């Protein structure tokens, strides 16, 4: 297999942040170790050294004011978006033509995102064949295999995703020990790929599994899977804040 091309990379991180989470309204501004949740994500992206710029994309004035207050960069977006991908695509579509070619959609509820994994995700695009990339991690146990909340992915021998599912895949008929991976919901795109993807209609498999990345696969957009051993903890509800704060404290004491 030919190696990656020696292509200089210019990358942009966009963190979509909205107020109206069903389970946790105002989540981006929830305090974690004395700082807003979204600030932790911005700082992790900046520490990675992978990005020329880190932007927060939001339609909410409260979030915009807080981000500006801690020195972050904000882009205002429409309140009508169905997903974070659409919000990121709006920001990217209006950037000047000389803007970075690689865009990473970084979830605003992942304060423990691993800077080294972000660097590896961006570096995937040194391979000129890569139009879209995402992080995956080893699947941990039988409980994860059976959980519909843990998205599974099967990659091909080059590392491109064959399929994503909430089901336990691949099926193991003869008891072979096959590598199993969980999807980490963080994506990188070529700029043109992101703009195209946001313009495509939802697809049958995407709607059936409720997995947005299947839209890309159904339309023939390959997704390179980058393996990370890092296990993050996302903030979905107020109860998650204590777990994440404990993990932050443990990390900082190492």
Secondary structure, DSSP 8 states (H G I E B T S, - for coil): ----------EEEEEEE-S--SSSTTGGG-EETTEEHHHHHHHHHHHHT--SEEEEEES-HHHHHHHHHTT-EEEE--S--SSHHHHHHHHHHTS-TTS-SEEEE--TT-TT--HHHHHHHHHGGGSTT-SEEEEEEE---HHHHH-TTS-EEEE-TTSBEEEEESS--S--TT------EEEEEEEEEEHHHHHHHHHS---HHHHHHT-THHHHHHTT---EEEE---------STTHHHHHHHHHHHHHH-
